[in-house]
Amino acid sequence: MTVLFVTGLLSYAAYNPGLGPPNDKTPDKGLLGFYLFAWPTDPPWLYRLTQGVHVTLGVVLVPVLLAKLWSVIPKLFTWPPLRSPSHLLERVSLLLLVGGALFEFATGLLNSQLHYIFPGSFYPLHFYGAWIFIGAFVVHIAFRIPIAVRMLRSGRLRAELRTPLARTEPEPADDTGLVTPNPAPPTISRRGALGMVGAGSLALLAVTAGQSIGGPLRETALLAPHNREPGTGPNGFQINKTAAAVGIRTSDISSGWRLTVRFEDREVVLTRQDLLDLPQHTAALPIACVEGWSTEDQQWAGPRLTTLAALVGLRHEPPGVFAESVQRRGSFRSAALRENQVRDPRSLLALRVNGADLSPDHGYPARIIVPANPGVHNTKWVTRLTFGATS
């Protein structure tokens, strides 16, 4: 759970919320954003790793969470519910702990399956929920460490795991409130319960991890969002939103399309052929999305962002850039990139991928591709680049 919390915070930092809207989906985060930093571009697979771990681990821990809640059901219904001020604090932390965990897992799993049925935006809901959970977690641990240590010392794990069902007995009643006063006969041994939970987690790992690892294991990712691969060929790798889904019309990306590059009062308007006439560079980079899926490295080709900055007079250390799309529907119609992202030589306005023109679903006529950048900020169908602006 701690790893989930840390990788979630890293994912939030990767969105560059310090640049403000549209990157910042939680503008009133206040002190909760104390840790934010400029997201790096090295290693280029960084976001693929951190978000892959986050989503995969979140799925794998579902049986563990359910087993944990099942094991403490008696504690949730103790009576009287409040016995002292310290007990009140413990009960409140317990409510926030259990509620926060269930909320975070529910919203995270729905988001990983692209089901946005919860009220409001996923980003602030999940962000605030994570901080509520971790605060309750810390308080709960502070209260429960003495009991946990005592219980762990009361018996040997190896001995417990060697105990078959026939010799499984309930724990003697004590002051923890976790032992029912009238236990029913055991229906499963402790090793059986542990094995069932472990088998469930391993099964979920087997049908989830492939979406982040890639290669042959991608075929085993049965829990990954489906219908995300547009077929075979150079453009035959995963997408999040199709051109049709976000309202891209043929006229938006046909011969009348133009790219406007601006810095202060300087402006250059380019056709796609103008972009092809600029020095072309290649970069082998993956795409990694917040839902946990990612692609293997694809061979992207196009002019560097620094080359485009030079067209408007920014030949040395260009600032960040605000990229806008012709996308009509949905969020992420634009995104801002930091200076370090613009200046990386692998940061391109990609025109081609794997030796072929981009397909409409992959952002034709042009899209941003930046190492270690969350997929939604690699803006597709780019129509305007404004250097020195963040919105």
C-alpha positions as CSV (number, residue, x, y, z in Angstrom):
1,M,0.0,0.0,0.0
2,T,2.9,2.3,0.7
3,V,4.4,1.6,-2.8
4,L,0.9,2.3,-4.3
5,F,0.9,5.7,-2.5
6,V,4.4,6.7,-3.6
7,T,4.0,5.6,-7.2
8,G,0.6,7.5,-7.3
9,L,2.3,10.7,-6.1
10,L,5.0,10.1,-8.8
11,S,2.3,9.8,-11.4
12,Y,0.8,13.1,-10.3
13,A,4.2,14.8,-10.5
14,A,4.7,13.4,-14.0
15,Y,1.6,15.4,-15.1
16,N,3.6,18.6,-14.4
17,P,0.8,20.1,-12.3
18,G,3.1,23.0,-11.3
19,L,2.6,24.4,-14.8
20,G,-1.0,25.1,-13.9
21,P,-4.0,24.3,-16.2
22,P,-4.6,22.3,-18.3
23,N,-1.9,20.0,-16.7
24,D,-3.1,20.6,-13.2
25,K,-6.2,18.7,-12.6
26,T,-6.2,19.5,-8.8
27,P,-5.5,23.3,-8.6
28,D,-6.5,23.5,-5.0
29,K,-4.1,20.9,-3.7
30,G,-2.3,23.4,-1.4
31,L,0.2,21.8,1.0
32,L,-0.5,18.3,-0.5
33,G,1.6,19.3,-3.5
34,F,4.7,20.1,-1.4
35,Y,6.8,17.3,-3.0
36,L,6.2,18.3,-6.7
37,F,9.3,18.5,-8.9
38,A,10.2,18.8,-12.5
39,W,9.5,15.4,-14.0
40,P,12.7,14.0,-15.7
41,T,13.1,12.7,-19.2
42,D,15.6,10.0,-18.2
43,P,15.3,7.1,-18.2
44,P,12.7,7.3,-21.1
45,W,10.8,4.3,-19.7
46,L,10.4,5.9,-16.2
47,Y,6.7,6.5,-16.4
48,R,6.1,3.2,-18.0
49,L,7.8,1.6,-14.9
50,T,6.2,3.6,-12.2
51,Q,2.7,3.6,-13.5
52,G,2.9,0.0,-14.6
53,V,3.9,-0.9,-11.0
54,H,1.1,1.3,-9.6
55,V,-1.7,-0.2,-11.6
56,T,-0.5,-3.8,-11.6
57,L,0.1,-3.8,-7.8
58,G,-3.3,-2.2,-7.3
59,V,-5.0,-5.1,-9.1
60,V,-2.8,-7.7,-7.4
61,L,-3.6,-6.4,-3.9
62,V,-7.4,-6.8,-4.3
63,P,-7.5,-10.3,-2.8
64,V,-5.2,-9.1,0.0
65,L,-7.5,-6.1,0.8
66,L,-10.6,-8.3,0.8
67,A,-8.9,-10.9,3.0
68,K,-7.7,-8.2,5.4
69,L,-11.2,-6.7,5.7
70,W,-12.7,-10.2,6.2
71,S,-10.3,-10.9,9.0
72,V,-11.1,-7.8,11.0
73,I,-14.9,-7.8,10.5
74,P,-15.5,-8.4,14.3
75,K,-13.4,-5.3,15.0
76,L,-15.6,-3.1,12.7
77,F,-18.7,-3.9,14.9
78,T,-17.3,-3.6,18.4
79,W,-19.7,-2.4,21.1
80,P,-19.8,0.1,22.6
81,P,-18.4,1.9,19.6
82,L,-16.7,4.6,21.7
83,R,-15.0,4.1,25.0
84,S,-12.6,7.0,25.4
85,P,-11.2,9.9,23.4
86,S,-8.3,7.8,22.2
87,H,-10.7,5.1,21.1
88,L,-12.7,7.7,19.3
89,L,-9.6,8.8,17.4
90,E,-8.8,5.2,16.6
91,R,-12.4,4.5,15.3
92,V,-12.3,7.7,13.1
93,S,-9.0,6.6,11.7
94,L,-10.4,3.1,11.1
95,L,-13.4,4.6,9.2
96,L,-11.1,6.7,7.0
97,L,-8.7,3.8,6.6
98,V,-11.3,1.3,5.4
99,G,-13.3,3.8,3.5
100,G,-10.2,5.3,1.9
101,A,-8.9,2.0,0.8
102,L,-12.2,0.9,-0.7
103,F,-12.6,4.2,-2.5
104,E,-9.0,4.2,-3.9
105,F,-9.3,0.7,-5.1
106,A,-12.7,1.2,-6.7
107,T,-11.8,4.4,-8.5
108,G,-8.4,3.1,-9.5
109,L,-9.8,-0.1,-11.0
110,L,-12.6,1.8,-12.8
111,N,-10.1,4.2,-14.3
112,S,-7.8,1.3,-15.4
113,Q,-10.8,-0.1,-17.4
114,L,-11.7,3.4,-18.8
115,H,-15.0,3.4,-17.0
116,Y,-15.5,7.0,-15.7
117,I,-18.8,6.4,-13.9
118,F,-17.8,8.2,-10.6
119,P,-19.0,11.8,-10.1
120,G,-16.4,14.4,-10.8
121,S,-12.9,14.1,-12.2
122,F,-10.9,11.0,-11.4
123,Y,-7.7,13.0,-10.7
124,P,-8.7,15.1,-7.7
125,L,-10.9,12.3,-6.3
126,H,-8.0,9.8,-6.4
127,F,-5.5,12.3,-5.2
128,Y,-7.4,13.5,-2.2
129,G,-8.5,9.9,-1.4
130,A,-4.9,8.8,-1.4
131,W,-3.9,11.5,1.2
132,I,-6.9,10.6,3.4
133,F,-6.0,6.9,3.3
134,I,-2.3,7.4,4.0
135,G,-3.1,9.8,6.9
136,A,-5.5,7.2,8.5
137,F,-2.9,4.5,7.7
138,V,-0.2,6.3,9.7
139,V,-2.5,6.9,12.7
140,H,-3.8,3.3,12.6
141,I,-0.3,1.9,12.5
142,A,0.7,4.1,15.5
143,F,-2.1,2.6,17.5
144,R,-1.7,-1.0,16.4
145,I,2.0,-1.6,16.4
146,P,2.2,-2.8,20.0
147,I,-0.7,-5.3,19.4
148,A,0.8,-6.4,16.1
149,V,4.2,-7.1,17.6
150,R,2.6,-9.0,20.5
151,M,0.6,-11.2,18.2
152,L,3.5,-11.9,15.9
153,R,5.6,-13.0,18.8
154,S,2.8,-15.3,20.2
155,G,3.3,-18.0,17.6
156,R,5.7,-19.1,14.9
157,L,4.6,-18.6,11.3
158,R,6.1,-22.0,10.2
159,A,4.1,-23.8,12.9
160,E,0.9,-22.1,11.9
161,L,1.4,-23.0,8.2
162,R,2.0,-26.6,9.1
163,T,-1.3,-26.9,11.0
164,P,-3.9,-28.7,9.0
165,L,-7.6,-28.0,9.1
166,A,-8.3,-30.8,11.6
167,R,-6.0,-29.1,14.2
168,T,-6.9,-25.5,13.4
169,E,-8.4,-23.8,16.4
170,P,-9.5,-20.2,17.0
171,E,-7.3,-17.8,18.8
172,P,-8.1,-17.4,22.6
173,A,-10.1,-14.3,23.4
174,D,-8.1,-11.2,24.3
175,D,-8.4,-7.5,24.4
176,T,-7.9,-7.0,20.6
177,G,-11.5,-7.6,19.8
178,L,-10.6,-9.7,16.8
179,V,-11.7,-13.0,18.1
180,T,-15.4,-13.8,18.1
181,P,-16.8,-15.0,21.5
182,N,-18.6,-17.9,19.9
183,P,-16.5,-19.1,17.0
184,A,-18.0,-21.6,14.5
185,P,-16.0,-24.7,13.6
186,P,-13.2,-23.8,11.2
187,T,-13.8,-24.4,7.5
188,I,-10.3,-23.6,6.3
189,S,-6.9,-23.7,7.8
190,R,-4.7,-20.7,8.1
191,R,-2.4,-22.0,5.4
192,G,-5.4,-22.6,3.2
193,A,-6.6,-19.0,3.7
194,L,-3.1,-17.7,2.9
195,G,-2.8,-20.0,-0.1
196,M,-6.2,-18.9,-1.4
197,V,-5.3,-15.2,-1.2
198,G,-1.9,-15.8,-2.7
199,A,-3.3,-17.8,-5.6
200,G,-5.8,-15.0,-6.2
201,S,-3.1,-12.4,-6.3
202,L,-0.9,-14.5,-8.6
203,A,-3.8,-15.1,-11.0
204,L,-4.5,-11.4,-11.2
205,L,-0.8,-10.7,-11.7
206,A,-0.8,-13.2,-14.6
207,V,-3.7,-11.5,-16.4
208,T,-2.6,-7.9,-15.8
209,A,1.2,-7.4,-15.9
210,G,1.5,-8.1,-19.6
211,Q,-0.1,-4.8,-20.5
212,S,2.9,-3.0,-18.9
213,I,5.7,-5.6,-19.6
214,G,4.7,-6.1,-23.3
215,G,6.1,-8.6,-25.7
216,P,4.5,-12.0,-25.7
217,L,3.1,-11.4,-22.3
218,R,0.8,-8.7,-23.8
219,E,-1.5,-11.5,-25.0
220,T,-2.0,-12.6,-21.4
221,A,-3.3,-9.2,-20.2
222,L,-6.9,-10.3,-20.1
223,L,-7.8,-7.5,-17.7
224,A,-6.3,-4.8,-19.9
225,P,-8.8,-2.5,-21.7
226,H,-9.8,-4.2,-24.9
227,N,-10.1,-2.9,-28.5
228,R,-7.1,-0.6,-28.0
229,E,-5.0,-2.1,-30.9
230,P,-5.8,-0.7,-34.4
231,G,-4.4,-3.7,-36.2
232,T,-1.1,-4.7,-37.7
233,G,1.5,-2.7,-39.6
234,P,3.7,0.3,-38.6
235,N,0.7,1.9,-36.7
236,G,-0.5,-1.3,-35.2
237,F,0.1,-0.5,-31.5
238,Q,-2.0,0.6,-28.6
239,I,-4.1,3.7,-28.6
240,N,-6.2,5.4,-25.9
241,K,-8.7,7.5,-27.9
242,T,-9.5,7.2,-31.6
243,A,-9.8,10.2,-33.9
244,A,-13.5,9.6,-34.2
245,A,-14.0,9.3,-30.4
246,V,-12.7,12.9,-29.9
247,G,-14.4,14.5,-32.8
248,I,-11.6,14.7,-35.3
249,R,-13.0,15.3,-38.8
250,T,-11.3,14.6,-42.1
251,S,-11.2,18.3,-42.9
252,D,-9.3,19.0,-39.6
253,I,-6.3,16.9,-40.6
254,S,-6.4,17.1,-44.5
255,S,-4.5,19.3,-46.8
256,G,-5.8,22.5,-45.1
257,W,-4.1,21.6,-41.8
258,R,-1.5,24.0,-40.6
259,L,0.8,24.2,-37.6
260,T,1.3,27.6,-36.0
261,V,4.5,28.1,-33.9
262,R,4.6,31.2,-31.7
263,F,6.8,32.9,-29.2
264,E,5.7,36.3,-28.0
265,D,5.1,38.4,-31.2
266,R,6.8,36.0,-33.5
267,E,4.8,33.5,-35.5
268,V,5.5,30.9,-38.1
269,V,2.8,28.9,-40.0
270,L,3.9,25.6,-41.5
271,T,2.3,23.0,-43.7
272,R,3.0,19.3,-43.2
273,Q,5.4,19.4,-46.1
274,D,7.3,22.3,-44.5
275,L,7.7,20.2,-41.4
276,L,9.0,17.3,-43.5
277,D,11.5,19.6,-45.1
278,L,13.0,20.4,-41.7
279,P,15.9,18.2,-40.4
280,Q,14.3,14.9,-39.3
281,H,15.4,13.0,-36.3
282,T,14.3,9.6,-34.8
283,A,13.7,8.5,-31.3
284,A,12.8,5.0,-29.9
285,L,10.3,5.7,-27.2
286,P,7.3,4.0,-25.6
287,I,3.9,5.4,-24.8
288,A,2.7,4.8,-21.2
289,C,-0.7,5.8,-20.0
290,V,-2.2,6.4,-16.5
291,E,-4.4,3.3,-17.0
292,G,-1.3,1.1,-16.7
293,W,-0.9,0.0,-20.2
294,S,2.1,0.9,-22.3
295,T,3.7,0.1,-25.7
296,E,7.2,-1.2,-26.5
297,D,9.6,1.3,-28.1
298,Q,8.3,2.7,-31.4
299,Q,10.6,4.4,-33.9
300,W,9.3,8.0,-34.1
301,A,10.5,10.5,-36.7
302,G,10.1,14.3,-37.1
303,P,11.7,17.6,-36.3
304,R,12.9,18.2,-32.8
305,L,11.0,20.7,-30.6
306,T,14.2,22.7,-30.3
307,T,14.2,23.0,-34.1
308,L,10.7,24.4,-34.1
309,A,11.7,26.8,-31.2
310,A,14.6,28.1,-33.3
311,L,12.1,29.1,-36.1
312,V,10.7,31.7,-33.8
313,G,14.1,32.9,-32.6
314,L,14.7,30.6,-29.6
315,R,18.1,29.1,-30.6
316,H,19.5,28.7,-27.1
317,E,17.8,27.1,-24.2
318,P,14.2,27.4,-25.3
319,P,11.5,27.6,-22.6
320,G,8.6,25.3,-22.1
321,V,5.8,25.0,-24.7
322,F,2.1,24.9,-24.7
323,A,0.7,22.4,-27.3
324,E,-2.8,22.6,-28.6
325,S,-4.8,20.0,-30.6
326,V,-7.6,20.2,-33.1
327,Q,-9.4,17.6,-30.8
328,R,-13.0,18.7,-30.2
329,R,-14.3,16.4,-27.5
330,G,-13.0,15.1,-24.2
331,S,-10.2,16.3,-22.0
332,F,-6.5,16.7,-22.8
333,R,-7.0,18.9,-25.8
334,S,-3.8,20.7,-24.8
335,A,-0.8,20.2,-22.6
336,A,2.2,22.1,-21.4
337,L,5.8,20.8,-21.3
338,R,8.7,22.0,-19.2
339,E,12.0,23.4,-20.4
340,N,13.9,20.1,-19.7
341,Q,11.3,18.2,-21.8
342,V,11.5,20.7,-24.7
343,R,15.3,20.6,-24.7
344,D,15.7,16.9,-24.7
345,P,17.0,15.9,-28.2
346,R,14.5,13.0,-28.3
347,S,11.5,15.3,-27.9
348,L,9.9,15.4,-31.3
349,L,7.0,16.7,-33.2
350,A,6.5,13.3,-34.7
351,L,5.2,13.0,-38.3
352,R,6.0,9.3,-38.9
353,V,6.3,6.2,-36.8
354,N,8.0,2.9,-37.7
355,G,8.8,4.2,-41.2
356,A,5.2,5.2,-42.1
357,D,3.1,8.3,-41.8
358,L,1.1,8.5,-38.5
359,S,-2.4,7.1,-38.8
360,P,-5.3,9.4,-37.8
361,D,-5.7,7.5,-34.6
362,H,-2.0,8.0,-33.7
363,G,-2.2,11.8,-34.3
364,Y,-1.8,12.5,-38.0
365,P,-0.7,15.0,-39.2
366,A,1.6,15.6,-36.2
367,R,1.9,14.7,-32.5
368,I,4.2,15.4,-29.6
369,I,6.4,12.6,-28.3
370,V,8.6,13.2,-25.2
371,P,10.6,10.6,-23.3
372,A,9.1,9.5,-19.9
373,N,6.0,11.6,-20.6
374,P,2.5,10.4,-19.6
375,G,0.7,9.4,-22.8
376,V,-2.1,12.0,-22.6
377,H,0.5,14.8,-22.6
378,N,2.0,13.5,-25.9
379,T,-0.6,15.6,-27.6
380,K,-2.0,14.3,-30.8
381,W,-3.3,16.3,-33.8
382,V,-1.2,19.3,-32.8
383,T,-2.2,22.5,-34.5
384,R,-0.4,25.2,-32.4
385,L,2.8,25.4,-30.3
386,T,3.3,28.4,-28.1
387,F,6.7,28.6,-26.6
388,G,7.1,30.4,-23.2
389,A,3.4,29.8,-22.3
390,T,1.9,27.2,-20.0
391,S,-1.8,27.7,-20.9
